[in-house]
Amino acid sequence: MNYPATTDHQFAAPAAPAPAFVGQGTAVEQSRAVAEVQAAVVVARQFPRNEAIAVQKMRTGFAQHSLAVRSFFRFRRGSSQVSGETIQFAKELARCWTNIHYGVHELRRDDAAGESEMQAWAWDLETNERASTTFIVPHSRWASGSATRLEDPRDVYENNSNNGARRLREMIFSVLPDWFREQAKEIATNTVERGQGDKPLAQRIADCIAHFEGLGVTVEQLEENRSGRPSGKWTNLDLGQLSIISESIRRGEVTIEEEFPPQRVTAAEILQQHTAQASQPLTGAEPQAPAEGAGQWPATRQPGTEAVS
């Protein structure tokens, strides 16, 4: 059987219709973007990075406590702990390494379907190494085992920004040397554990407890979070981890209730407390017997009888 001849264009997907009119502002912006990229590549080739200076800038930056404490996150997911480096950590590395462009774009927003199509990318202008990812962000927030649809434009924007920041962080890490990232992580960790200033460890522990008490977290909850270790035995590592938790709470990555669940009281503890209260002697004045005839009900009359005076 002879089949009719076919050509490639018969199976090609129909091309998207081109816009009938391109505004002057759009045309200018397109030309400007192309010229900006070309200029950035030329400048990167004329002024290549000095890796020794980049390392020195990185060491100086992550030796600052205010930056180091914002470089890590930690939150609970079920029965496990999720931790890692933040987008602030990645952006600081890109700044120190120089000649790196990165960004997040919202390609499409579909309010009817409740989702946004976004793209995160990072580009090393010297090596021409580029990493990008395109992903769909649902307009919903997952909490307590169920998804809640987001309707407020501000909530949608914040949700897209949070999801975009996580992808952008990974794209920046993709174009950076691993040794540069690991060295920065080690310096930032040491800075967090060392703490701010030259305060003694006992004073730092007291300041940490006071800070969390202002958030409504008790000392018992803090000690339980630190594997049941009393606050008097906390180390620099414990204080560093609590500082990271505090920053994660401030950024809204985790709630206080999720990180410090309320203490559960067992049935044995309730019974023990009840027994202790019952065994305590009563204090105060003893009850006195009522006067004769006072507070007593008269004798019940039998049917057919009369009271005797």
TORKOL-4160 file (C-alpha; in steps of 0.2 Angstrom, whole numbers, padded with zeros to 4 digits, m for minus):
309
<pt num="1" X="0000" Y="0000" Z="0000"/>
<pt num="2" X="0007" Y="0017" Z="m0005"/>
<pt num="3" X="0005" Y="0031" Z="0008"/>
<pt num="4" X="0004" Y="0049" Z="0002"/>
<pt num="5" X="0020" Y="0058" Z="0004"/>
<pt num="6" X="0021" Y="0070" Z="0019"/>
<pt num="7" X="0031" Y="0084" Z="0023"/>
<pt num="8" X="0038" Y="0090" Z="0040"/>
<pt num="9" X="0027" Y="0105" Z="0041"/>
<pt num="10" X="0012" Y="0095" Z="0041"/>
<pt num="11" X="0016" Y="0088" Z="0058"/>
<pt num="12" X="0023" Y="0104" Z="0065"/>
<pt num="13" X="0014" Y="0113" Z="0079"/>
<pt num="14" X="0005" Y="0129" Z="0074"/>
<pt num="15" X="0015" Y="0144" Z="0078"/>
<pt num="16" X="0009" Y="0156" Z="0091"/>
<pt num="17" X="0001" Y="0171" Z="0084"/>
<pt num="18" X="0013" Y="0186" Z="0085"/>
<pt num="19" X="0006" Y="0201" Z="0093"/>
<pt num="20" X="m0002" Y="0213" Z="0080"/>
<pt num="21" X="0006" Y="0228" Z="0088"/>
<pt num="22" X="0022" Y="0231" Z="0098"/>
<pt num="23" X="0022" Y="0247" Z="0108"/>
<pt num="24" X="0036" Y="0259" Z="0108"/>
<pt num="25" X="0040" Y="0256" Z="0126"/>
<pt num="26" X="0041" Y="0237" Z="0123"/>
<pt num="27" X="0052" Y="0239" Z="0108"/>
<pt num="28" X="0064" Y="0251" Z="0118"/>
<pt num="29" X="0064" Y="0239" Z="0133"/>
<pt num="30" X="0069" Y="0224" Z="0122"/>
<pt num="31" X="0083" Y="0234" Z="0114"/>
<pt num="32" X="0089" Y="0240" Z="0131"/>
<pt num="33" X="0089" Y="0222" Z="0138"/>
<pt num="34" X="0099" Y="0216" Z="0123"/>
<pt num="35" X="0112" Y="0230" Z="0124"/>
<pt num="36" X="0113" Y="0228" Z="0143"/>
<pt num="37" X="0118" Y="0209" Z="0141"/>
<pt num="38" X="0131" Y="0213" Z="0128"/>
<pt num="39" X="0139" Y="0226" Z="0139"/>
<pt num="40" X="0139" Y="0215" Z="0154"/>
<pt num="41" X="0148" Y="0201" Z="0144"/>
<pt num="42" X="0161" Y="0214" Z="0137"/>
<pt num="43" X="0164" Y="0221" Z="0155"/>
<pt num="44" X="0166" Y="0204" Z="0162"/>
<pt num="45" X="0179" Y="0199" Z="0149"/>
<pt num="46" X="0188" Y="0216" Z="0152"/>
<pt num="47" X="0188" Y="0215" Z="0171"/>
<pt num="48" X="0189" Y="0196" Z="0175"/>
<pt num="49" X="0187" Y="0191" Z="0193"/>
<pt num="50" X="0202" Y="0189" Z="0205"/>
<pt num="51" X="0198" Y="0173" Z="0215"/>
<pt num="52" X="0210" Y="0178" Z="0229"/>
<pt num="53" X="0201" Y="0195" Z="0232"/>
<pt num="54" X="0184" Y="0185" Z="0230"/>
<pt num="55" X="0189" Y="0174" Z="0244"/>
<pt num="56" X="0195" Y="0188" Z="0255"/>
<pt num="57" X="0178" Y="0197" Z="0253"/>
<pt num="58" X="0169" Y="0181" Z="0257"/>
<pt num="59" X="0179" Y="0179" Z="0273"/>
<pt num="60" X="0176" Y="0197" Z="0278"/>
<pt num="61" X="0157" Y="0196" Z="0275"/>
<pt num="62" X="0153" Y="0180" Z="0283"/>
<pt num="63" X="0164" Y="0185" Z="0299"/>
<pt num="64" X="0150" Y="0197" Z="0302"/>
<pt num="65" X="0137" Y="0190" Z="0314"/>
<pt num="66" X="0122" Y="0199" Z="0307"/>
<pt num="67" X="0125" Y="0191" Z="0290"/>
<pt num="68" X="0130" Y="0174" Z="0297"/>
<pt num="69" X="0115" Y="0172" Z="0307"/>
<pt num="70" X="0104" Y="0176" Z="0291"/>
<pt num="71" X="0114" Y="0163" Z="0281"/>
<pt num="72" X="0105" Y="0147" Z="0288"/>
<pt num="73" X="0087" Y="0141" Z="0290"/>
<pt num="74" X="0079" Y="0127" Z="0300"/>
<pt num="75" X="0062" Y="0121" Z="0302"/>
<pt num="76" X="0052" Y="0105" Z="0307"/>
<pt num="77" X="0044" Y="0094" Z="0293"/>
<pt num="78" X="0035" Y="0080" Z="0302"/>
<pt num="79" X="0047" Y="0071" Z="0313"/>
<pt num="80" X="0063" Y="0077" Z="0305"/>
<pt num="81" X="0072" Y="0093" Z="0304"/>
<pt num="82" X="0075" Y="0103" Z="0287"/>
<pt num="83" X="0090" Y="0114" Z="0287"/>
<pt num="84" X="0101" Y="0123" Z="0274"/>
<pt num="85" X="0108" Y="0139" Z="0267"/>
<pt num="86" X="0096" Y="0154" Z="0264"/>
<pt num="87" X="0095" Y="0165" Z="0248"/>
<pt num="88" X="0104" Y="0179" Z="0257"/>
<pt num="89" X="0119" Y="0167" Z="0259"/>
<pt num="90" X="0118" Y="0163" Z="0240"/>
<pt num="91" X="0117" Y="0181" Z="0235"/>
<pt num="92" X="0132" Y="0186" Z="0246"/>
<pt num="93" X="0142" Y="0173" Z="0238"/>
<pt num="94" X="0137" Y="0179" Z="0220"/>
<pt num="95" X="0142" Y="0197" Z="0225"/>
<pt num="96" X="0159" Y="0191" Z="0232"/>
<pt num="97" X="0162" Y="0180" Z="0216"/>
<pt num="98" X="0158" Y="0194" Z="0204"/>
<pt num="99" X="0152" Y="0194" Z="0186"/>
<pt num="100" X="0137" Y="0184" Z="0190"/>
<pt num="101" X="0119" Y="0189" Z="0185"/>
<pt num="102" X="0104" Y="0180" Z="0192"/>
<pt num="103" X="0085" Y="0183" Z="0193"/>
<pt num="104" X="0067" Y="0177" Z="0194"/>
<pt num="105" X="0054" Y="0180" Z="0181"/>
<pt num="106" X="0035" Y="0177" Z="0182"/>
<pt num="107" X="0032" Y="0171" Z="0164"/>
<pt num="108" X="0013" Y="0168" Z="0166"/>
<pt num="109" X="m0001" Y="0170" Z="0179"/>
<pt num="110" X="m0017" Y="0161" Z="0177"/>
<pt num="111" X="m0029" Y="0166" Z="0191"/>
<pt num="112" X="m0043" Y="0155" Z="0184"/>
<pt num="113" X="m0032" Y="0139" Z="0186"/>
<pt num="114" X="m0024" Y="0146" Z="0202"/>
<pt num="115" X="m0006" Y="0145" Z="0196"/>
<pt num="116" X="0009" Y="0155" Z="0190"/>
<pt num="117" X="0023" Y="0149" Z="0178"/>
<pt num="118" X="0040" Y="0156" Z="0184"/>
<pt num="119" X="0058" Y="0155" Z="0179"/>
<pt num="120" X="0074" Y="0156" Z="0190"/>
<pt num="121" X="0091" Y="0158" Z="0182"/>
<pt num="122" X="0109" Y="0162" Z="0186"/>
<pt num="123" X="0123" Y="0166" Z="0173"/>
<pt num="124" X="0142" Y="0167" Z="0175"/>
<pt num="125" X="0147" Y="0180" Z="0162"/>
<pt num="126" X="0165" Y="0175" Z="0162"/>
<pt num="127" X="0163" Y="0156" Z="0159"/>
<pt num="128" X="0147" Y="0157" Z="0150"/>
<pt num="129" X="0139" Y="0144" Z="0162"/>
<pt num="130" X="0121" Y="0147" Z="0164"/>
<pt num="131" X="0108" Y="0137" Z="0175"/>
<pt num="132" X="0089" Y="0140" Z="0173"/>
<pt num="133" X="0073" Y="0131" Z="0179"/>
<pt num="134" X="0055" Y="0134" Z="0174"/>
<pt num="135" X="0042" Y="0129" Z="0187"/>
<pt num="136" X="0024" Y="0130" Z="0191"/>
<pt num="137" X="0019" Y="0138" Z="0208"/>
<pt num="138" X="0001" Y="0134" Z="0214"/>
<pt num="139" X="m0009" Y="0149" Z="0221"/>
<pt num="140" X="m0011" Y="0139" Z="0238"/>
<pt num="141" X="m0003" Y="0137" Z="0255"/>
<pt num="142" X="m0002" Y="0120" Z="0263"/>
<pt num="143" X="m0005" Y="0120" Z="0281"/>
<pt num="144" X="m0012" Y="0107" Z="0294"/>
<pt num="145" X="m0013" Y="0094" Z="0280"/>
<pt num="146" X="m0024" Y="0104" Z="0268"/>
<pt num="147" X="m0021" Y="0117" Z="0255"/>
<pt num="148" X="m0029" Y="0134" Z="0256"/>
<pt num="149" X="m0033" Y="0144" Z="0240"/>
<pt num="150" X="m0024" Y="0161" Z="0239"/>
<pt num="151" X="m0036" Y="0175" Z="0233"/>
<pt num="152" X="m0027" Y="0191" Z="0239"/>
<pt num="153" X="m0015" Y="0197" Z="0226"/>
<pt num="154" X="m0002" Y="0201" Z="0240"/>
<pt num="155" X="m0003" Y="0183" Z="0246"/>
<pt num="156" X="0000" Y="0177" Z="0228"/>
<pt num="157" X="0015" Y="0188" Z="0226"/>
<pt num="158" X="0023" Y="0183" Z="0243"/>
<pt num="159" X="0020" Y="0165" Z="0239"/>
<pt num="160" X="0028" Y="0166" Z="0221"/>
<pt num="161" X="0042" Y="0176" Z="0229"/>
<pt num="162" X="0046" Y="0162" Z="0242"/>
<pt num="163" X="0045" Y="0148" Z="0229"/>
<pt num="164" X="0056" Y="0159" Z="0217"/>
<pt num="165" X="0069" Y="0162" Z="0230"/>
<pt num="166" X="0072" Y="0144" Z="0234"/>
<pt num="167" X="0074" Y="0140" Z="0215"/>
<pt num="168" X="0085" Y="0155" Z="0213"/>
<pt num="169" X="0096" Y="0149" Z="0227"/>
<pt num="170" X="0099" Y="0133" Z="0219"/>
<pt num="171" X="0103" Y="0141" Z="0202"/>
<pt num="172" X="0116" Y="0152" Z="0210"/>
<pt num="173" X="0124" Y="0137" Z="0219"/>
<pt num="174" X="0125" Y="0128" Z="0202"/>
<pt num="175" X="0136" Y="0141" Z="0194"/>
<pt num="176" X="0147" Y="0144" Z="0209"/>
<pt num="177" X="0162" Y="0132" Z="0214"/>
<pt num="178" X="0158" Y="0120" Z="0227"/>
<pt num="179" X="0174" Y="0124" Z="0237"/>
<pt num="180" X="0169" Y="0142" Z="0238"/>
<pt num="181" X="0152" Y="0138" Z="0245"/>
<pt num="182" X="0159" Y="0125" Z="0258"/>
<pt num="183" X="0172" Y="0137" Z="0264"/>
<pt num="184" X="0159" Y="0151" Z="0266"/>
<pt num="185" X="0147" Y="0139" Z="0275"/>
<pt num="186" X="0161" Y="0134" Z="0287"/>
<pt num="187" X="0165" Y="0152" Z="0291"/>
<pt num="188" X="0147" Y="0157" Z="0294"/>
<pt num="189" X="0144" Y="0142" Z="0305"/>
<pt num="190" X="0159" Y="0147" Z="0316"/>
<pt num="191" X="0153" Y="0165" Z="0317"/>
<pt num="192" X="0136" Y="0160" Z="0323"/>
<pt num="193" X="0143" Y="0148" Z="0336"/>
<pt num="194" X="0155" Y="0161" Z="0342"/>
<pt num="195" X="0141" Y="0174" Z="0345"/>
<pt num="196" X="0141" Y="0193" Z="0344"/>
<pt num="197" X="0153" Y="0203" Z="0354"/>
<pt num="198" X="0164" Y="0196" Z="0368"/>
<pt num="199" X="0150" Y="0192" Z="0380"/>
<pt num="200" X="0153" Y="0177" Z="0392"/>
<pt num="201" X="0143" Y="0161" Z="0388"/>
<pt num="202" X="0132" Y="0163" Z="0403"/>
<pt num="203" X="0127" Y="0180" Z="0398"/>
<pt num="204" X="0123" Y="0175" Z="0380"/>
<pt num="205" X="0112" Y="0160" Z="0387"/>
<pt num="206" X="0103" Y="0173" Z="0398"/>
<pt num="207" X="0100" Y="0184" Z="0383"/>
<pt num="208" X="0094" Y="0170" Z="0372"/>
<pt num="209" X="0081" Y="0164" Z="0385"/>
<pt num="210" X="0075" Y="0182" Z="0388"/>
<pt num="211" X="0073" Y="0184" Z="0369"/>
<pt num="212" X="0063" Y="0168" Z="0367"/>
<pt num="213" X="0052" Y="0172" Z="0382"/>
<pt num="214" X="0047" Y="0188" Z="0373"/>
<pt num="215" X="0041" Y="0177" Z="0359"/>
<pt num="216" X="0031" Y="0167" Z="0372"/>
<pt num="217" X="0043" Y="0152" Z="0373"/>
<pt num="218" X="0047" Y="0145" Z="0390"/>
<pt num="219" X="0064" Y="0139" Z="0396"/>
<pt num="220" X="0056" Y="0121" Z="0397"/>
<pt num="221" X="0052" Y="0122" Z="0379"/>
<pt num="222" X="0069" Y="0128" Z="0374"/>
<pt num="223" X="0077" Y="0114" Z="0385"/>
<pt num="224" X="0066" Y="0101" Z="0377"/>
<pt num="225" X="0071" Y="0108" Z="0360"/>
<pt num="226" X="0089" Y="0106" Z="0365"/>
<pt num="227" X="0087" Y="0087" Z="0367"/>
<pt num="228" X="0082" Y="0089" Z="0385"/>
<pt num="229" X="0099" Y="0097" Z="0390"/>
<pt num="230" X="0097" Y="0110" Z="0404"/>
<pt num="231" X="0101" Y="0128" Z="0399"/>
<pt num="232" X="0116" Y="0129" Z="0411"/>
<pt num="233" X="0124" Y="0116" Z="0400"/>
<pt num="234" X="0121" Y="0124" Z="0383"/>
<pt num="235" X="0136" Y="0126" Z="0372"/>
<pt num="236" X="0140" Y="0138" Z="0358"/>
<pt num="237" X="0133" Y="0126" Z="0346"/>
<pt num="238" X="0116" Y="0126" Z="0355"/>
<pt num="239" X="0115" Y="0145" Z="0355"/>
<pt num="240" X="0120" Y="0145" Z="0337"/>
<pt num="241" X="0106" Y="0133" Z="0332"/>
<pt num="242" X="0093" Y="0144" Z="0343"/>
<pt num="243" X="0099" Y="0159" Z="0334"/>
<pt num="244" X="0095" Y="0151" Z="0317"/>
<pt num="245" X="0078" Y="0146" Z="0323"/>
<pt num="246" X="0074" Y="0163" Z="0329"/>
<pt num="247" X="0079" Y="0170" Z="0311"/>
<pt num="248" X="0068" Y="0157" Z="0303"/>
<pt num="249" X="0053" Y="0162" Z="0314"/>
<pt num="250" X="0056" Y="0180" Z="0310"/>
<pt num="251" X="0056" Y="0177" Z="0291"/>
<pt num="252" X="0040" Y="0167" Z="0293"/>
<pt num="253" X="0048" Y="0150" Z="0287"/>
<pt num="254" X="0041" Y="0142" Z="0303"/>
<pt num="255" X="0029" Y="0146" Z="0317"/>
<pt num="256" X="0033" Y="0146" Z="0335"/>
<pt num="257" X="0020" Y="0132" Z="0338"/>
<pt num="258" X="0028" Y="0121" Z="0324"/>
<pt num="259" X="0046" Y="0123" Z="0331"/>
<pt num="260" X="0041" Y="0123" Z="0350"/>
<pt num="261" X="0025" Y="0113" Z="0352"/>
<pt num="262" X="0016" Y="0114" Z="0368"/>
<pt num="263" X="0022" Y="0102" Z="0382"/>
<pt num="264" X="0010" Y="0087" Z="0383"/>
<pt num="265" X="0004" Y="0081" Z="0400"/>
<pt num="266" X="0003" Y="0063" Z="0402"/>
<pt num="267" X="m0011" Y="0054" Z="0412"/>
<pt num="268" X="0002" Y="0048" Z="0425"/>
<pt num="269" X="0007" Y="0066" Z="0428"/>
<pt num="270" X="m0011" Y="0071" Z="0430"/>
<pt num="271" X="m0014" Y="0057" Z="0443"/>
<pt num="272" X="0002" Y="0061" Z="0452"/>
<pt num="273" X="m0003" Y="0079" Z="0454"/>
<pt num="274" X="m0020" Y="0075" Z="0460"/>
<pt num="275" X="m0013" Y="0063" Z="0473"/>
<pt num="276" X="m0001" Y="0076" Z="0479"/>
<pt num="277" X="m0015" Y="0088" Z="0481"/>
<pt num="278" X="m0026" Y="0076" Z="0490"/>
<pt num="279" X="m0013" Y="0072" Z="0502"/>
<pt num="280" X="m0010" Y="0090" Z="0508"/>
<pt num="281" X="m0019" Y="0094" Z="0525"/>
<pt num="282" X="m0033" Y="0107" Z="0524"/>
<pt num="283" X="m0027" Y="0124" Z="0531"/>
<pt num="284" X="m0038" Y="0138" Z="0538"/>
<pt num="285" X="m0052" Y="0138" Z="0551"/>
<pt num="286" X="m0061" Y="0121" Z="0553"/>
<pt num="287" X="m0079" Y="0120" Z="0550"/>
<pt num="288" X="m0090" Y="0122" Z="0566"/>
<pt num="289" X="m0105" Y="0112" Z="0570"/>
<pt num="290" X="m0122" Y="0121" Z="0567"/>
<pt num="291" X="m0132" Y="0127" Z="0582"/>
<pt num="292" X="m0146" Y="0116" Z="0588"/>
<pt num="293" X="m0161" Y="0117" Z="0577"/>
<pt num="294" X="m0152" Y="0128" Z="0565"/>
<pt num="295" X="m0151" Y="0122" Z="0547"/>
<pt num="296" X="m0161" Y="0106" Z="0551"/>
<pt num="297" X="m0177" Y="0102" Z="0541"/>
<pt num="298" X="m0192" Y="0098" Z="0552"/>
<pt num="299" X="m0198" Y="0080" Z="0554"/>
<pt num="300" X="m0208" Y="0073" Z="0540"/>
<pt num="301" X="m0227" Y="0071" Z="0545"/>
<pt num="302" X="m0235" Y="0055" Z="0542"/>
<pt num="303" X="m0251" Y="0055" Z="0534"/>
<pt num="304" X="m0266" Y="0056" Z="0546"/>
<pt num="305" X="m0255" Y="0063" Z="0560"/>
<pt num="306" X="m0254" Y="0080" Z="0568"/>
<pt num="307" X="m0240" Y="0089" Z="0575"/>
<pt num="308" X="m0238" Y="0088" Z="0594"/>
<pt num="309" X="m0235" Y="0105" Z="0602"/>
